[in-house]
Amino acid sequence: MNEMVKKYKVKVQKSGKKRSLTAERKRKLEEIELARSRKSLTESPKSAKKKAEKKAKTKSKSGETKPRGKNASDFAVLGKAQSDWNGVQKPTTRFNRFCRSFIEYGIYGVLIFSPLPAASVYEWSVLVIVLAVFAMTAAYLVMPYKALMNGVMGKALRWPQRLFSLLFVFLIIQIVPWPKFLVRILSPGTYRFYQSFDPGFQTGGFLSLSLVPFDTLKMSLEILAYILLGWLVLRTVRTRRQINRILGVIVGMGLFQAFYGFFELYSKNPSILFYKKIYYQDYVTGTFVNRNHLAGYLEMTIPLMLGLILARSGFFSLSGLRWKDKLLKLSEKGIYSNLLLAMGVVFLALAIIFSQSRSGISLVVISFLLFIELGVLYFKRGVERKRAMQRFLGVVFMGITVLAMFAGIDATLQRFSMDKILASERPVFWSNSLEIVSDYPVMGSGLGTFASIYPAYENNGIKGHRLEHAHNDYLEYMSELGVIGMALFLGGILMMLIPAFLIWRVRNRPYVKGVGLGGMVAVLAILIHGITDFNLHIPANMVLFSVVLSLTVVVCFYKASEKVREGKRETKS
């Protein structure tokens, strides 16, 4: 009896050892696979692909098969861990999932918040945006497992990253004090300004290139937040679902601005949410103080909606079909949602018309023309599709015109009279701003210093009126940044837009063609509007501009291969 008990105990001990060995082996295998996965992050997609092909060949030669039995679960766990690193790296921990969700919903939150408190023109609202973006950036940096960027897009974004990095080096140079003799060489205008207006000029030994260093520091942090917000979109938005969600937030906020603007237009006591409406009470302004800035916001929303309609309806893949087949395909693609989007486009266009913004109305027309012209580049070989696109945009534009005439646009048309245009003080502001540019041509007067130094150059215009902006984004940035800073800032934007356009031309995916076209037209519209206004100095519009520009790049490079980057047209439709 005792011998049987001893044998049973030995058997139990052996089985326990076997189980512990299996668990230990499973843990070690997981550690090894995790180390390999981390190592694969540093490898290029080409080398990883070659290794996978080589491994597959060796497996086929040796006749290796999938494991079965007790060890099958071990390999199943390892297979799941390995699949998380293919294409989009999925979060493998609760903390990683939290960081990803925090960034994703943080982007939505910033897009929703920025236009509400009077377009975030007050310092407290700008601080909220800056802190939110910095918090999202910190969350991205501490994420243990980060999403992998498309290799083709990564190569295309090298120059923008360098230019924006150099821009912040330049801004640091503007803020830091330098010896007097060096300031006199780099910026004679700055030296003369200090000599004329600074009481402590004779006693001090150092001067900063910025005339108001504190304002330059504040504005630099604000610009940094906008650039980081775009960078987060580039680094974290990978799936079509994420793109659609961001587009949904943008479209929703655009419709809200138009609806709220019309509501307050016919209200007895108009307001801007929590603030009393003092200016432009007889115009649609939404939650914006200035009607031109609402027009700028909606100018970026309308092209995105048109692009969504073209993408969702499969418009770019209807060539060669009969009318019955075309109608059938359109009905399959969600015709009702597309009709709602088209009605939304008309509603937003009417809001711009009733804002009576001359630049906004002109740019609605220009946006439709840009859609047609850029569409022609894609439809070089498809005459039927080119005509169909022109008809579609023509019908939408005619609908806007008929509804506007029915609602009454006499006051809007009077805004385009020669007397009204000549009465504008913008040419005076531009003339005075050009004098600032001539005094600080290379290094600028310092980012964010325009409002402080403009009174010294106000030879004409409204005396006693503090002008905050030049009503021309390019003149204002040129006066503050000089040729060097302006080249870095504008160059970074163009070096994102140009590669996106070049790769968009050779893409054949309907979703990429439609949404990418809408994004590029939106960016071009706000850049053109910058000639006559200061939309790129309004926080809400800068937030939207940064997100739309980065999202356009993401869409144009969505699932792009190395062949596409080399200029070869996709075969997949």
ZAMARGU-4260 file (C-alpha; in steps of 0.2 Angstrom, whole numbers, plus 5000, padded with zeros to 4 digits):
<rodrens>
0) 5000/5000/5000 | 5014/5012/5005 | 5023/5008/4989 | 5008/5013/4979 | 5006/5029/4988
5) 5025/5033/4984 | 5023/5029/4966 | 5007/5040/4965 | 5017/5055/4973 | 5031/5053/4961
10) 5019/5053/4947 | 5011/5069/4953 | 5028/5078/4955 | 5033/5073/4938 | 5017/5080/4930
15) 5019/5096/4940 | 5036/5098/4933 | 5030/5095/4916 | 5017/5108/4918 | 5029/5121/4925
20) 5041/5117/4911 | 5027/5120/4898 | 5023/5137/4906 | 5041/5142/4907 | 5044/5137/4889
25) 5028/5147/4884 | 5034/5163/4893 | 5052/5162/4886 | 5045/5160/4868 | 5034/5175/4871
30) 5049/5185/4877 | 5059/5180/4862 | 5045/5184/4850 | 5042/5201/4858 | 5061/5205/4856
35) 5060/5200/4838 | 5045/5211/4835 | 5054/5226/4843 | 5069/5223/4832 | 5058/5222/4817
40) 5053/5240/4820 | 5070/5247/4815 | 5070/5237/4799 | 5064/5244/4783 | 5049/5236/4775
45) 5059/5229/4760 | 5071/5219/4772 | 5057/5213/4782 | 5048/5207/4767 | 5064/5198/4760
50) 5066/5189/4777 | 5048/5183/4777 | 5050/5176/4759 | 5066/5167/4764 | 5058/5160/4780
55) 5043/5154/4769 | 5055/5145/4757 | 5065/5136/4770 | 5049/5130/4778 | 5042/5124/4762
60) 5059/5115/4759 | 5060/5106/4776 | 5041/5102/4775 | 5038/5111/4791 | 5019/5111/4796
65) 5009/5120/4809 | 5011/5113/4827 | 4997/5102/4834 | 4993/5095/4851 | 4999/5103/4867
70) 5011/5116/4860 | 4998/5123/4847 | 4991/5135/4860 | 5009/5142/4863 | 5011/5145/4844
75) 4994/5153/4843 | 4998/5166/4856 | 5015/5170/4847 | 5005/5171/4830 | 4993/5184/4838
80) 5008/5194/4845 | 5017/5194/4828 | 5001/5199/4818 | 5000/5215/4829 | 5016/5222/4820
85) 5010/5220/4802 | 5004/5236/4794 | 4996/5245/4808 | 5003/5240/4825 | 4989/5237/4837
90) 4990/5241/4855 | 4995/5226/4865 | 4993/5234/4883 | 4979/5243/4892 | 4991/5258/4894
95) 4994/5258/4875 | 4976/5257/4871 | 4973/5272/4883 | 4986/5283/4875 | 4979/5279/4857
100) 4961/5283/4863 | 4967/5299/4872 | 4976/5305/4856 | 4962/5300/4844 | 4948/5308/4855
105) 4959/5323/4859 | 4960/5327/4841 | 4941/5327/4840 | 4940/5337/4855 | 4952/5351/4849
110) 4942/5352/4832 | 4925/5354/4842 | 4932/5366/4855 | 4942/5378/4844 | 4928/5387/4835
115) 4916/5388/4850 | 4923/5402/4861 | 4923/5415/4848 | 4935/5405/4837 | 4947/5404/4852
120) 4954/5422/4849 | 4956/5425/4868 | 4971/5420/4877 | 4963/5407/4889 | 4956/5397/4874
125) 4973/5397/4865 | 4980/5390/4881 | 4968/5376/4882 | 4972/5371/4864 | 4991/5372/4867
130) 4990/5362/4883 | 4978/5349/4875 | 4990/5347/4860 | 5006/5345/4872 | 4996/5332/4882
135) 4993/5322/4867 | 5011/5324/4861 | 5017/5318/4878 | 5005/5303/4877 | 5012/5298/4860
140) 5030/5299/4866 | 5027/5288/4881 | 5017/5275/4871 | 5027/5258/4872 | 5021/5253/4855
145) 5018/5266/4841 | 5009/5264/4825 | 5021/5261/4810 | 5021/5275/4797 | 5019/5271/4778
150) 5037/5270/4772 | 5032/5279/4756 | 5024/5294/4766 | 5039/5294/4778 | 5051/5297/4764
155) 5040/5311/4756 | 5039/5320/4773 | 5058/5321/4776 | 5059/5339/4769 | 5044/5346/4779
160) 5051/5339/4795 | 5068/5347/4792 | 5060/5364/4787 | 5049/5365/4802 | 5063/5360/4813
165) 5074/5374/4806 | 5059/5386/4808 | 5059/5383/4827 | 5078/5385/4828 | 5076/5402/4819
170) 5062/5407/4832 | 5075/5403/4846 | 5087/5414/4837 | 5074/5428/4837 | 5071/5426/4856
175) 5088/5424/4863 | 5098/5440/4867 | 5114/5443/4856 | 5128/5456/4857 | 5124/5473/4850
180) 5137/5472/4836 | 5129/5456/4830 | 5111/5462/4830 | 5117/5478/4820 | 5125/5466/4807
185) 5110/5454/4806 | 5096/5466/4807 | 5100/5485/4806 | 5082/5489/4807 | 5080/5481/4824
190) 5096/5490/4830 | 5089/5507/4825 | 5072/5503/4833 | 5080/5499/4849 | 5091/5515/4848
195) 5076/5526/4845 | 5063/5519/4857 | 5072/5509/4871 | 5077/5520/4886 | 5090/5507/4892
200) 5099/5505/4875 | 5115/5514/4880 | 5117/5504/4896 | 5113/5486/4890 | 5125/5476/4881
205) 5114/5463/4873 | 5098/5464/4862 | 5086/5451/4855 | 5082/5451/4836 | 5063/5451/4841
210) 5057/5468/4847 | 5045/5460/4859 | 5053/5443/4864 | 5039/5438/4876 | 5026/5440/4862
215) 5037/5430/4850 | 5039/5416/4864 | 5020/5415/4866 | 5016/5415/4847 | 5030/5402/4844
220) 5022/5390/4857 | 5005/5392/4848 | 5013/5388/4831 | 5022/5373/4839 | 5005/5367/4845
225) 4997/5368/4827 | 5012/5359/4819 | 5012/5345/4833 | 4993/5343/4830 | 4996/5340/4811
230) 5011/5328/4816 | 5000/5318/4828 | 4987/5316/4813 | 5001/5310/4802 | 5008/5298/4815
235) 4992/5291/4822 | 4979/5291/4808 | 4981/5275/4799 | 4964/5267/4795 | 4949/5273/4784
240) 4938/5272/4799 | 4949/5285/4808 | 4949/5296/4792 | 4930/5296/4791 | 4928/5300/4809
245) 4939/5316/4808 | 4929/5321/4792 | 4913/5318/4801 | 4918/5329/4815 | 4924/5343/4803
250) 4907/5342/4793 | 4897/5342/4809 | 4906/5357/4815 | 4904/5366/4798 | 4885/5362/4798
255) 4883/5368/4816 | 4892/5385/4812 | 4880/5388/4797 | 4865/5383/4807 | 4869/5394/4822
260) 4874/5408/4811 | 4857/5408/4803 | 4848/5406/4820 | 4857/5421/4827 | 4854/5432/4811
265) 4836/5431/4815 | 4837/5433/4834 | 4832/5448/4843 | 4847/5448/4854 | 4861/5440/4844
270) 4876/5432/4853 | 4891/5422/4850 | 4887/5408/4862 | 4893/5415/4879 | 4897/5432/4872
275) 4886/5447/4867 | 4888/5450/4848 | 4894/5467/4845 | 4900/5467/4827 | 4892/5461/4811
280) 4875/5459/4819 | 4866/5459/4802 | 4877/5445/4795 | 4880/5426/4797 | 4895/5424/4808
285) 4892/5408/4818 | 4903/5408/4833 | 4916/5418/4825 | 4918/5437/4828 | 4923/5441/4810
290) 4912/5436/4795 | 4927/5433/4785 | 4934/5420/4797 | 4918/5410/4797 | 4919/5411/4778
295) 4937/5404/4779 | 4932/5390/4790 | 4918/5385/4779 | 4929/5386/4763 | 4939/5372/4770
300) 4923/5362/4774 | 4914/5363/4758 | 4928/5355/4747 | 4929/5340/4759 | 4911/5337/4758
305) 4911/5337/4739 | 4926/5325/4740 | 4917/5314/4751 | 4902/5314/4739 | 4913/5309/4725
310) 4922/5296/4735 | 4906/5288/4742 | 4897/5287/4726 | 4911/5278/4717 | 4911/5292/4705
315) 4929/5289/4700 | 4924/5271/4694 | 4909/5274/4684 | 4916/5275/4666 | 4911/5263/4653
320) 4895/5259/4662 | 4877/5261/4655 | 4865/5274/4663 | 4855/5260/4671 | 4871/5252/4678
325) 4877/5269/4684 | 4861/5272/4693 | 4861/5255/4701 | 4879/5257/4707 | 4875/5275/4714
330) 4860/5268/4724 | 4872/5254/4731 | 4884/5267/4737 | 4872/5276/4749 | 4863/5288/4738
335) 4853/5296/4753 | 4868/5300/4763 | 4876/5308/4747 | 4860/5318/4745 | 4861/5324/4763
340) 4880/5329/4760 | 4875/5338/4744 | 4861/5348/4753 | 4874/5352/4767 | 4886/5359/4754
345) 4872/5371/4748 | 4868/5376/4766 | 4886/5380/4769 | 4888/5390/4753 | 4872/5400/4758
350) 4879/5404/4775 | 4895/5411/4766 | 4884/5421/4754 | 4874/5428/4769 | 4890/5432/4778
355) 4893/5444/4764 | 4911/5440/4764 | 4918/5445/4747 | 4933/5434/4748 | 4923/5420/4755
360) 4910/5421/4740 | 4924/5422/4727 | 4933/5407/4734 | 4917/5396/4734 | 4917/5399/4715
365) 4936/5396/4714 | 4934/5380/4724 | 4921/5373/4711 | 4933/5379/4697 | 4948/5370/4706
370) 4937/5354/4708 | 4934/5354/4689 | 4952/5358/4684 | 4960/5346/4696 | 4947/5333/4690
375) 4952/5336/4672 | 4970/5331/4677 | 4964/5314/4682 | 4951/5312/4668 | 4963/5315/4654
380) 4958/5298/4646 | 4940/5298/4652 | 4930/5310/4643 | 4913/5304/4649 | 4919/5305/4667
385) 4926/5322/4665 | 4909/5328/4658 | 4899/5319/4671 | 4910/5328/4685 | 4907/5345/4677
390) 4888/5341/4676 | 4888/5336/4694 | 4897/5352/4700 | 4887/5363/4689 | 4871/5356/4696
395) 4876/5359/4714 | 4883/5377/4709 | 4866/5381/4700 | 4857/5375/4715 | 4867/5387/4727
400) 4864/5401/4715 | 4845/5399/4713 | 4842/5397/4732 | 4853/5412/4735 | 4843/5423/4723
405) 4827/5416/4730 | 4832/5421/4748 | 4838/5438/4742 | 4856/5443/4739 | 4854/5462/4735
410) 4865/5467/4750 | 4878/5454/4745 | 4879/5460/4727 | 4881/5478/4733 | 4897/5473/4743
415) 4905/5469/4726 | 4902/5487/4719 | 4917/5497/4715 | 4913/5510/4728 | 4913/5497/4742
420) 4929/5490/4736 | 4938/5507/4734 | 4932/5512/4752 | 4941/5497/4759 | 4956/5502/4770
425) 4966/5486/4766 | 4977/5494/4753 | 4982/5507/4767 | 4986/5493/4779 | 4996/5484/4766
430) 5006/5499/4761 | 5011/5502/4779 | 5015/5483/4782 | 5027/5484/4767 | 5037/5498/4776
435) 5039/5486/4790 | 5045/5472/4778 | 5058/5484/4770 | 5065/5488/4788 | 5066/5470/4793
440) 5069/5460/4777 | 5080/5446/4782 | 5077/5442/4801 | 5060/5450/4803 | 5054/5460/4818
445) 5049/5444/4828 | 5035/5432/4827 | 5019/5440/4835 | 5026/5458/4836 | 5015/5466/4822
450) 5002/5474/4833 | 5016/5481/4844 | 5026/5490/4830 | 5013/5494/4818 | 5008/5511/4826
455) 5026/5517/4823 | 5023/5515/4804 | 5005/5521/4803 | 5006/5536/4792 | 4989/5534/4785
460) 4973/5525/4791 | 4962/5526/4806 | 4972/5536/4820 | 4969/5529/4837 | 4964/5512/4831
465) 4975/5498/4836 | 4977/5487/4821 | 4980/5469/4827 | 4983/5461/4810 | 4989/5467/4792
470) 4973/5459/4783 | 4986/5449/4773 | 4993/5433/4781 | 5009/5433/4770 | 5013/5452/4773
475) 5011/5450/4791 | 5022/5434/4792 | 5035/5442/4781 | 5036/5457/4792 | 5038/5446/4808
480) 5049/5432/4801 | 5058/5440/4787 | 5063/5431/4771 | 5072/5417/4780 | 5058/5412/4792
485) 5044/5415/4779 | 5053/5403/4767 | 5054/5390/4781 | 5036/5391/4786 | 5028/5392/4769
490) 5041/5380/4762 | 5036/5367/4775 | 5017/5369/4770 | 5021/5367/4751 | 5033/5353/4753
495) 5018/5343/4761 | 5006/5348/4748 | 5016/5345/4733 | 5021/5327/4736 | 5003/5323/4741
500) 4997/5331/4724 | 5010/5321/4714 | 5006/5305/4721 | 4987/5309/4720 | 4989/5310/4701
505) 4994/5292/4699 | 4982/5284/4712 | 4966/5274/4706 | 4957/5271/4722 | 4941/5280/4722
510) 4941/5285/4740 | 4959/5292/4739 | 4954/5302/4723 | 4938/5309/4730 | 4944/5314/4748
515) 4961/5318/4742 | 4955/5331/4729 | 4943/5339/4742 | 4958/5341/4754 | 4969/5349/4742
520) 4956/5361/4736 | 4952/5365/4754 | 4970/5369/4758 | 4972/5380/4742 | 4956/5389/4746
525) 4962/5395/4763 | 4979/5399/4756 | 4972/5410/4743 | 4960/5419/4755 | 4976/5423/4765
530) 4980/5436/4752 | 4965/5447/4758 | 4963/5442/4776 | 4971/5435/4792 | 4963/5417/4793
535) 4980/5409/4797 | 4981/5420/4812 | 4964/5414/4819 | 4967/5399/4831 | 4951/5389/4826
540) 4955/5391/4807 | 4974/5386/4810 | 4968/5371/4820 | 4957/5366/4805 | 4970/5370/4792
545) 4983/5360/4801 | 4972/5344/4803 | 4965/5346/4785 | 4983/5348/4777 | 4990/5333/4787
550) 4974/5322/4784 | 4975/5326/4765 | 4993/5319/4765 | 4987/5304/4775 | 4973/5301/4762
555) 4984/5303/4747 | 4997/5291/4753 | 4984/5279/4760 | 4990/5261/4756 | 5002/5268/4743
560) 5017/5257/4737 | 5034/5261/4731 | 5029/5259/4713 | 5016/5273/4716 | 5029/5284/4723
565) 5040/5282/4707 | 5025/5288/4697 | 5018/5272/4690 | 4999/5272/4690 | 4990/5260/4701
570) 4981/5245/4693 | 4970/5242/4707 | 4954/5252/4706
</rodrens>
